[in-house]
Amino acid sequence: MAGYLTVDDLEVASRRVLVRSDLNVPMEGGEITDDFRIRAALETIQELRRRRARVIVCSHLGRPVDRDPVFSMSPVTAHLAHLGGFACRQAPGVVGPGVERIVADMMPGEVVVLENTRFEPGETENDPNLAFEMSKLAELFVQDAFGSVHRAHASTVGVAERLRSAAGPLLVEELEGLGRLLETPARPYVVVLGGAKVSDKLGVIENLLPKVDSMLIGGGMCFTLLKAQGKEVGESLVEEDQVAAVASLLSGPDGEKICLPIDLAVADAFAEGAEHQVVPADGTPPGWRGLDIGPETAALFAEIVGGASSVFWNGPMGVFEWEPFRAGTQAVAEALAANQGYTAVGGGDSAAALALLGLEDQVSHLSTGGGAGLELLEGKELPGVAVLRKWADG
C-alpha cells in the first residue's frame, strides 16, 4: 500500500523479525474469554514462519501496575501455540540478557513471545532506551497491531524508528477496510455509536457528523445528549461536563443528522435481574436508569441501517451481556448482517456482541481496533503508521 513497506517487501528468511501484534484479549480468572485478536494476529505470524523468519512477537495485555503476574503473556502464548499448531516459547521479560539468550538460540520458523510490553515503565512514554534494547533483539520490524497504532509507545513507534519496518497484512487490511469510509463512501452513509461515555467519542462525532447522512447514538452515551435536550434521564449515566458540548452539536448545522432514542429499556438497578420496563426517552422515572434502547428505537435504527449503503458501527446499544438488555444491540447487529452494502464494525464490545449473536462473519470488515479505528475516521494521523513511512523509500 502506498506510503509504507509491506511484508512482501522484506527478505525475512533466517532473519529475526520483531512483530508488534495486538494480543490484548479479555481475561477472567486467568482464562481468555475472547480470542478474536489472537486469531486475527495469527495469519501474519504464520506467514513469517512459512517464509522461515525467526519470529519475535510483542504485545501489551491490559493495564498492569508494575509487573503484575495477573497480566503475564503466558496464557496468551499458550493459546497462540494451540491455535497455530506450533511450538511457542515465552520469554522471561521484554528485554534483558535472558531474553537475548532465547532470541539468539532461535531457529528459522520458531516463535518467541516477549512478556507484556507494559511491564516496562518506559513503554507508554516511548522511552528511547527501552526502544533501543527492544530493537537489538531483531533485524526487521513488522507493525501489525492496528489496535495500538494510535499510541506513540516504545513498541509501536520507538522500535520502528530504529529498525527497517513494514506494515503487516492485518494492519494493511484494517487501513484499507476503514479507509473506504474516509474518502467517498457510498451513500447513504450511516454511523452508529454506542458504549458508555460520550467523552470517548466526542471528537468522532464532531468530525464525522458533517460527512455522514445519519448518526445513530445509543448506549450509555446517549443519556448525556438526552440530558442536553432537557429530557429526564433518572439515574442513567450522564457526563455533566459534556452536556454543553453536545448541546452545541445538537443545535449546530448538522445537528439534525443525530438520531437519538425515542424509547428506552430502563431498570431500577444496574443488575441483570433488576425490574425493568420500557418508557419514552423523555420519561425515565426517578431512581431508574436506562440500560438499552427501547423496541421502537431498535426498529427505527434497524430500518436506517438496513437502508444504508455504508455503515460504521462502534459500541453496543445497551448492556448486551444481559439478555433483558440485549434487544437493541441485536437489532442493529442483525440489520448490519442483512445489509448488502459496505459494513464496518470496530470496538471490542461490538465485536463481542456480533460473536455472541453468531454474526461476526456477516459484516464486510470486523476491526480489531476500537480507539485506533475511531481516530482514523476522525482524520487523525496514527503515530504507529506514520513512522513506517520513513522506510518506504529505503
C-alpha positions in Angstrom: 0.0 0.0 0.0 1.3 3.4 -0.9 3.3 5.2 1.8 4.9 2.3 3.5 6.5 -1.1 3.0 4.6 -4.3 3.5 5.8 -7.7 4.5 6.1 -8.6 0.8 8.9 -6.0 0.5 11.0 -7.7 3.2 13.5 -10.5 2.8 12.8 -12.3 6.1 14.3 -15.8 5.6 16.5 -16.7 8.6 16.3 -13.1 9.9 15.0 -12.1 13.3 11.7 -10.3 12.8 10.0 -8.4 15.7 6.3 -8.3 15.2 4.1 -5.9 17.2 0.8 -7.8 17.4 -2.3 -6.9 19.3 -2.8 -9.8 21.7 -4.6 -7.7 24.3 -7.5 -10.1 24.9 -10.1 -10.0 27.8 -9.4 -12.5 30.6 -11.2 -13.7 33.7 -9.5 -15.8 36.3 -6.5 -16.4 34.1 -8.7 -17.7 31.3 -9.1 -16.0 27.9 -12.7 -15.1 27.3 -12.5 -13.9 23.7 -9.6 -14.9 21.4 -10.7 -12.8 18.4 -7.5 -10.7 18.4 -5.2 -13.7 18.8 -6.9 -15.4 15.8 -6.6 -12.2 13.8 -2.9 -11.9 14.6 -2.1 -15.5 13.8 -2.1 -15.2 10.0 0.8 -12.7 9.9 2.8 -14.9 12.3 2.2 -18.0 10.2 3.1 -16.2 7.0 6.5 -15.2 8.5 7.0 -18.7 9.8 6.3 -20.1 6.3 9.0 -17.7 5.0 11.5 -19.1 7.5 11.7 -16.0 9.7 12.7 -16.1 13.3 9.5 -14.6 14.7 9.6 -12.5 17.9 6.2 -11.3 19.0 5.4 -8.5 21.4 2.2 -7.1 22.7 0.7 -5.4 25.8 -2.0 -7.1 27.8 -4.3 -5.0 30.0 -3.1 -2.1 32.1 -0.8 -3.6 34.7 0.7 -1.8 37.6 4.4 -2.8 37.7 4.9 -6.4 36.8 1.6 -7.9 38.0 1.7 -11.6 37.1 -2.0 -11.5 36.5 -1.1 -9.7 33.3 1.6 -12.1 32.2 1.5 -13.1 28.5 1.9 -16.8 29.4 -1.7 -17.8 28.9 -1.8 -15.9 25.6 1.4 -17.6 24.4 0.0 -21.0 25.2 -3.3 -20.2 23.3 -1.4 -18.8 20.3 0.6 -22.1 20.1 -2.6 -24.1 20.4 -4.4 -22.2 17.7 -1.3 -22.2 15.4 -0.2 -25.7 15.9 3.4 -24.7 16.5 5.7 -24.5 19.5 5.9 -21.1 21.0 8.3 -20.1 23.7 7.5 -17.5 26.4 10.4 -15.1 27.1 11.1 -14.1 30.7 10.8 -10.4 30.0 10.6 -7.8 27.3 14.4 -7.0 27.2 17.5 -8.1 29.1 20.1 -10.9 29.0 17.6 -13.7 29.5 15.5 -12.6 26.5 18.6 -12.1 24.4 19.8 -15.6 25.1 16.4 -17.1 24.0 16.4 -15.0 20.8 20.0 -15.9 20.0 19.1 -19.6 20.1 16.1 -19.3 17.7 15.9 -21.4 14.6 14.1 -20.3 11.3 10.4 -20.7 11.7 10.4 -20.6 15.5 8.3 -18.2 17.6 9.2 -16.4 20.8 6.7 -14.2 22.6 8.0 -11.4 24.8 6.5 -10.6 28.1 3.8 -7.9 28.4 5.4 -4.7 27.0 3.7 -2.7 29.7 5.7 -4.5 32.3 8.4 -2.0 31.2 7.7 1.5 32.7 9.2 3.1 29.6 6.7 1.5 27.2 4.0 4.1 27.3 6.5 7.0 27.3 8.2 5.7 24.2 11.4 5.6 26.3 14.4 5.7 23.8 16.4 3.3 26.0 13.7 0.7 26.0 13.1 1.1 22.3 16.9 0.7 21.7 17.0 -2.5 23.8 14.0 -4.0 22.0 15.4 -3.1 18.6 18.6 -5.0 19.5 16.6 -8.2 19.5 15.7 -8.1 15.8 16.8 -7.1 12.3 13.4 -6.2 11.0 10.2 -4.9 12.5 6.6 -5.6 11.4 3.8 -3.4 12.7 0.6 -5.5 12.7 -1.2 -4.1 15.8 -3.9 -1.9 14.5 -5.4 -1.6 17.9 -2.3 0.1 19.2 -1.0 2.3 16.3 -2.8 5.3 17.7 -0.4 5.3 20.7 3.2 6.5 20.4 4.7 3.8 22.6 8.2 2.2 22.5 6.8 -1.0 20.9 4.8 0.9 18.3 6.9 3.9 17.4 10.3 3.7 19.1 11.3 0.4 17.6 10.1 1.4 14.2 12.3 4.4 14.2 15.3 2.1 14.7 14.6 -1.0 12.5 13.7 -1.3 8.9 9.9 -1.6 9.3 6.8 -2.7 7.3 3.1 -2.9 7.8 1.8 -6.4 8.5 -1.1 -7.9 6.5 -3.6 -7.3 9.3 -2.7 -3.7 9.6 -2.9 -3.2 5.8 -6.3 -4.9 5.8 -7.5 -2.6 8.6 -6.3 0.6 7.0 -7.9 -0.4 3.7 -11.1 -1.6 5.3 -11.8 1.5 7.3 -10.1 3.7 4.7 -13.1 3.0 2.4 -15.2 5.2 4.8 -12.7 8.1 4.7 -12.9 9.3 1.1 -16.1 8.8 -0.9 -18.3 6.2 0.9 -21.3 5.0 -0.9 -24.4 6.8 0.3 -26.5 6.9 2.4 -23.6 6.7 4.9 -24.7 5.9 8.4 -22.6 5.8 11.6 -23.9 4.0 14.7 -22.3 4.9 18.0 -22.8 3.4 21.4 -20.9 2.4 24.5 -20.7 4.1 27.9 -19.1 7.5 27.5 -19.7 10.3 25.0 -16.4 11.9 26.0 -14.6 8.9 24.4 -16.3 9.7 21.1 -16.9 13.4 21.1 -14.1 14.0 18.6 -15.5 11.3 16.3 -19.0 12.9 16.4 -17.6 16.3 15.7 -15.5 15.2 12.7 -17.9 12.6 11.2 -21.1 14.5 11.6 -20.6 16.8 8.5 -19.6 13.7 6.5 -22.5 11.3 7.3 -26.1 11.2 6.3 -27.3 9.9 9.7 -25.6 9.3 13.1 -27.5 7.0 15.4 -26.5 7.2 19.1 -27.4 4.7 21.7 -25.7 3.0 24.7 -24.8 4.9 27.8 -23.5 7.8 25.9 -27.0 8.8 24.6 -28.1 10.0 28.0 -25.7 12.9 28.0 -27.3 14.1 24.8 -30.8 13.4 26.0 -29.9 15.5 29.1 -28.7 18.3 26.8 -32.2 18.3 25.2 -33.7 18.8 28.7 -35.1 15.3 29.0 -35.5 13.4 32.3 -32.9 10.6 32.4 -33.3 9.4 36.0 -30.2 7.7 37.3 -28.8 7.0 33.8 -25.2 7.6 33.1 -24.6 11.3 32.3 -21.3 13.1 31.9 -22.3 16.5 33.2 -19.1 18.1 31.9 -20.0 17.2 28.4 -23.6 18.4 28.3 -22.7 21.9 27.0 -20.5 20.5 24.2 -23.1 18.0 23.0 -25.9 20.7 23.2 -23.8 22.8 20.8 -23.5 19.9 18.4 -27.3 19.2 18.6 -28.1 22.8 17.8 -25.4 23.1 15.1 -25.8 23.0 11.3 -25.6 19.2 11.3 -27.5 18.5 14.5 -30.5 17.2 12.6 -28.4 14.2 11.4 -28.2 12.9 15.0 -30.8 10.3 15.8 -31.4 9.7 19.5 -33.6 7.0 21.2 -37.3 7.7 21.3 -37.9 5.0 23.9 -35.7 3.2 26.4 -35.5 -0.1 28.4 -34.9 1.1 32.0 -34.2 -0.8 35.2 -34.5 0.0 38.9 -30.9 -1.2 39.5 -27.8 -2.0 37.5 -28.3 -5.7 37.6 -29.3 -8.4 35.1 -32.3 -9.5 37.2 -33.4 -5.9 38.0 -37.0 -4.9 37.4 -37.3 -3.3 34.0 -39.8 -1.5 31.8 -40.0 0.4 28.6 -40.5 4.2 28.8 -40.5 7.1 26.4 -37.0 8.7 26.1 -38.1 11.8 27.9 -39.7 9.9 30.8 -37.2 7.8 32.8 -38.6 7.7 36.3 -36.6 8.9 39.3 -34.4 6.1 40.6 -34.4 4.2 37.3 -31.6 4.0 34.7 -31.5 3.3 31.0 -29.8 0.0 30.1 -30.8 -0.4 26.5 -32.7 1.4 23.7 -36.4 0.6 23.5 -38.2 -1.5 20.9 -39.4 1.5 18.8 -35.9 2.9 18.7 -34.5 -0.5 17.8 -36.9 -0.8 14.9 -36.0 2.7 13.8 -32.3 2.2 14.0 -32.6 -1.1 12.2 -34.6 0.5 9.4 -32.0 3.3 8.9 -29.1 0.8 9.0 -30.9 -1.5 6.6 -31.3 1.3 4.0 -27.7 2.5 4.2 -25.1 1.8 1.6 -22.2 2.4 4.0 -22.3 1.7 7.7 -19.8 2.1 10.6 -20.7 0.8 14.0 -18.8 1.2 17.2 -20.3 0.5 20.6 -23.3 -1.5 21.8 -26.8 -0.1 22.3 -27.1 -1.4 25.8 -25.8 -3.9 28.3 -26.0 -6.7 25.7 -24.2 -9.2 28.0 -27.5 -9.3 30.0 -30.4 -10.9 28.0 -33.1 -8.4 29.2 -31.0 -5.5 27.7 -29.7 -7.1 24.5 -32.6 -6.4 22.1 -31.3 -3.0 20.9 -27.8 -4.3 20.1 -29.2 -7.4 18.5 -31.5 -5.3 16.2 -28.5 -3.2 15.0 -26.3 -6.3 14.6 -29.0 -8.2 12.6 -29.7 -5.1 10.4 -25.9 -4.9 9.7 -25.7 -8.6 8.9 -28.6 -8.3 6.4 -27.2 -5.1 4.8 -25.9 -5.7 1.3 -23.7 -2.6 1.3 -20.4 -1.9 2.9 -20.5 -2.5 6.7 -17.6 -2.0 9.1 -17.6 -2.7 12.8 -15.0 -1.5 15.3 -14.5 -1.9 19.1 -14.2 -4.9 21.3 -17.7 -4.8 22.7 -19.3 -4.5 19.2 -17.2 -7.5 18.0 -18.1 -9.4 21.1 -21.8 -8.7 20.5 -21.5 -10.0 16.9 -19.8 -13.1 18.2 -22.4 -13.7 20.8 -25.1 -13.5 18.1 -23.1 -15.6 15.7 -22.9 -12.8 13.1 -19.2 -11.9 13.2 -18.7 -13.2 9.6 -21.7 -11.3 8.3 -20.1 -7.9 8.0 -17.7 -6.5 5.4 -15.0 -5.6 7.8 -14.7 -6.5 11.5 -11.9 -4.4 13.0 -9.6 -5.5 15.8 -9.2 -1.9 16.9 -11.6 0.4 18.8 -9.8 3.6 19.6 -7.5 3.4 16.6 -10.4 3.0 14.2 -12.2 6.0 15.7 -9.1 8.1 15.5 -8.5 7.0 11.9 -12.1 8.0 11.0 -11.6 11.3 12.8 -8.9 12.0 10.3 -6.1 11.9 12.8 -2.6 10.7 11.9 -1.8 7.4 13.6 1.8 7.6 15.0 2.4 3.8 14.6 1.6 4.1 10.9 3.2 7.5 10.2 6.6 6.2 11.5 6.5 3.4 8.8 6.8 6.0 6.0 10.4 6.7 6.7 11.3 3.3 5.4 9.2 3.4 2.2 12.0 4.8 0.1 14.8 3.0 1.8 
